[in-house]
Amino acid sequence: MPSLHPQLKDAMGEIAKEVHNELDGFIPLTGNPEDRLYEAMRYSALSGGKRLRPFLCISAANMFGVDPSRSRRVAAAIEMVHCYSLVHDDLPAMDNSDTRRGKPTVHKAFDEATAILAGDALLTYAFEVLSNNATHDDPHVRAQLVLGLARAIGGNGMVGGQMMDMLAQTTEFDIGQTTRLQRMKTGELIAFSCEAGAILGKATEQQRLALRKYAHDLGLAFQMIDDLLDVEGTPEEMGKPVRKDHAAKKATFVTILGPERTRAQAEMLAAQARRHLEIFESRAQLLRDVAQFVVERRS
């Protein structure tokens, strides 16, 4: 991890550990015949990763004094959705990837049918967690969480963005279309991750808007660096194959802007994201630091 604010590495590590434990408790093995499904779910959900989205959720929630047991549940639900998206994204019908986070992908470690079912189960379980009374005693808050996540990952969000990503292999996209693709595929779930903390804390509309703007710029910067790492990174650093977008002749920020302009744009967006947090003063320091981390990372 880049050398940033001294608290950031510890905070990200601690939250990653907490969310891992939460997921471990949510997805136990039971000894029943369907345990193969749960083994595949655990294989995906407990295989590490940056846990960036849970970090954003919990860090935002902490700014509003949210009970940690509640924010951990929401963070775990968000990570379930992220893991489901990776399981399905890796399938032969999508990106056809053999490795993820340095390990065989779920369909390689198990089989394609089990991978599809594991993704389905992670997705639906996320909504069960959000709608449970233990997540918040106010049903209005739970309803906002369910609605927000559904909007972020449906046809106008992550799933729609994945459809555009597949079309990008055969259709020439300009910078506007590519930006929209990435906002939907990656940015909407990142935005919800930030806003979920604010929903739990019953933040004001001004505060929620500031976090949405922060997350919007952060998500685009994140994807721009992802596109750069697909060109500049190594399989060892990334834990997955690289240069696949280039091989597929897919439009990315790098193919449209070039590496130097892409990096400059990502750094500009990260700086802009940090400015959106000014209303929170020192409470948002970790979120400011993670914006810098996003553009300096190597995986």
N, C-alpha and C positions, 0 to 999 in steps of 0.2 A: 504494500500500500504506500502511496506517496507520503512524504513527510509533510503533514499539514498541521492543523491545530492539534495541540498535544492531547486533547480529550477525544478527538474523533475516532482514532483507531480503537481505543478502549470501549467507547460507546457503541461502535458498530459491532465489535466482537461480543460485547455483553448482550446486545439486543439479538444478534444472530443466535446466541446460545439459548436465550429465553424462548425465542420463537421455535427453535429446534425442539426444545423440551415440550412446548405446547403442542406441536404437530405430532410428536412421539406419543403424547397422551391421547390425542384425538384419533389416531389410527392404530389401534392395538391389533395384534393377532389374536384370534379367538379359538383356533383349533377346528373351526367349521370348514366344510368343503370349499367355501368361497374364499378361503384365506389366500389363495393365489392372487386374487384381485387386491387384497390388502397388502400383500408382499410387494406388488408392483406399485401401489400407491406410496408405500413407505420408501421404496427404492427411489422414486422420483422426489418425494417431498423431503427426505432426510439426507439427500446427497450433497448438501452444502450449498455453495453459491454465495453471492454478496449479500443477499437478503435486503437489497436496497429498498424495496417497496415497504416491507415491514418496518425498516428503520425510519422511513419518512412518516409512516402512520404513527408510530410510537413517539417519535420526536415531536411531531405536531401536537399530539394528545398531551404530552408532558407540558407544553406551553400553557395549557388550559387547566392543569391540575387534575386530569382524568385519572381515575382509579386504574393502576397498572394491570390489574386482572382483566379489565374490560378492553383496554387497548391491545393487550397481548392476543386476546381472542380475535379481534378484528384484524390484527396484523397476520395472524395465522390463516384466517380465511382468505385474505388477499394473496398470501403466498401459495395457498392451495390453487387459486385461480391461475396464478403465474405458472406454477408447475404443470397444471393441466394444459396450458397453452404451449409449453415447451414439448410435452409428450406428443401432442397432436402435430405440432410444427415439424417435429423430427420424422414423422411417418413417411414412408415411400411416396404416398400420394401428395405430400407437401414438399418439404425440403430434402427428404431422403438422407438424413444424417445418421452416421453410425456411432458417433461419440457425442457426449454432452458432459460438461464438468469433469472431463478426463476419464469418463467411464462409458461403457456401451450404453446407447440409448435404450429406453424401456422396451421398444419393440425388438431390439436385438437381444437384450437380456432375457426377455420373456417371449412374446410373439406379438404380431400386429393386433390381433383381436383383443388380447389382454391389455395392450397399450391403449387402445381406443376406450375400453371399459374403465381402465384406471383413470384416464383423463375425464371421462364422463362423471365418475364417482367423486373425484376431487372437486369438480365444478359444482355439482349439486350439494355436496357436503358444505361448501363455503356458504351457501345461502341458508342451510340449516343452522350453522353456527351464528350467522348474523341475526337470524330471526329468533334465536333462543333468548329467554328472559335473562339468562346469566350475562349476556352481552350488554344489556342496559335495561333498567327497570321502566324506562319511558318507552311505550310502544311507538310513539312518534319518531324517536331517535332511531329505533330499530328499522322502522319503515323507510326513513331517509337513507339509511345505510344500504338496505336491500335495493332501493330504487337507484341510488347512485352507482352501485356496483353493476347492476343490470345495464344501465345506460353506458357505462364505461367499456363494457366488454361485448356488447351486442353488435347488431348490424351497422350501427352508427359509431362503433368504437373498435375494439380489438379485432373482432371477427370480420367486420367489414374491411378493416385495414389489411388483414391477412388475405382476403379476396383480392384486394388491389395489389398486394405484394405478388401474388401468383400471376395476375394479369401483366405485371411489370416485366415478366420474362418474355412476353410476346408483343407488348405495346410500348411505344416510346413515350415516357412520361417527362414532362417539363418540371422545373423546380417547384412550381405551385402544386402540381399533382403529387410530386414526391413528398413535399412537406405535409400535405394532407394525409397521404398514406401513413407516414410515420407518426403523425399526431394521433391518428386513429389506432394504429397497431400497437404502438408503444406508449405514447403520451397520455392517452385517456386513463389507463390504469395507474400510471404514475400520479396523474392529477387527482384521481380518486383517493389514492393512498394518503396524500397530504390532506385532502378535504375530510377524509374519514375521521382523522384526529380532531378536526374542528367540529364535526358533527357530534362526536362523542362529548366534546366540551361545551356544546351549545354556544359556539362562538357567534359573534355578530356577523352580519352579511358583509361588512367591510373587511373583517378579518378573513372570512372565507374567500372573498374575492382576491385578496392579497395572496393567499396560499394557492389559489387556482392559477393566478398569473405566474407566480414563482414556479409552480410545477409544470406549467405549459412550456416555459423557457428551458427549464431543467430537462424535460423529456426530449425536446428537440436537440439540445446539446448532447445528451446521452446517446441519441441515435447517430448523430454526426460522428461522435468518437467511435461508436460501434462500426460504422462504415469505414472509418480510417483503420481501425484495428483489423478488419477483414482483409485489408490490403497490406498493412504494415506489421501485423502481429504474427506470431508463430502458433502452431497447434499446441505446443507445450504451454505457452502463456494463456491461450484462450480456452484450453480444455475441450476444443472441438475443431473440426476442419475449418480452414480459412480459405479466402479467395473464391468461395462458392458463388457469391453474387457476381463476381467478375466473370467466372466461367459460364454462368447462366446469361450473361450480357444484360443483367438487370440494372435498371436506372437506380443509382444511389446518389447521395450528396457528393461523394467523391467523383463519380463519373461525370456529374454535371458541373461541379464547381472546381474540381481538382483538389489535391490534398492540402495545399497551403491555405486556400480560401475556406475550405471546410473547417480546418482547425481554427482559423481566425474567427469564423462565424460562431463556432462552438464556444470559444472563449468570450466572445461578445455576449452571447446568450447567457452564459454562466454569470457574467458580471451583472447583466440586467436582472437575472433571477434574484441575485443577492439584494439588489436595490428594492425589489418588491417587499422585502422583509423588514424594511426600516421601521414600520409601525410597531413591530414587536420588540425593537431595541435588543438588549442583550439576551432575551429569552430565546431568540432564534439563531444563536451562534452556531449550533451544530448543523442546522439547515444551511447556513451560509457556507460552512466548511465543506459540506457534502457536495455543494455546487462546484467547488473547486476540485474536489476529488474526482468528480465525474469526468472532467476534462483532462485530468492528469493520469488517470488509471491506465494500466497496461493489460487489463483483462476484462 
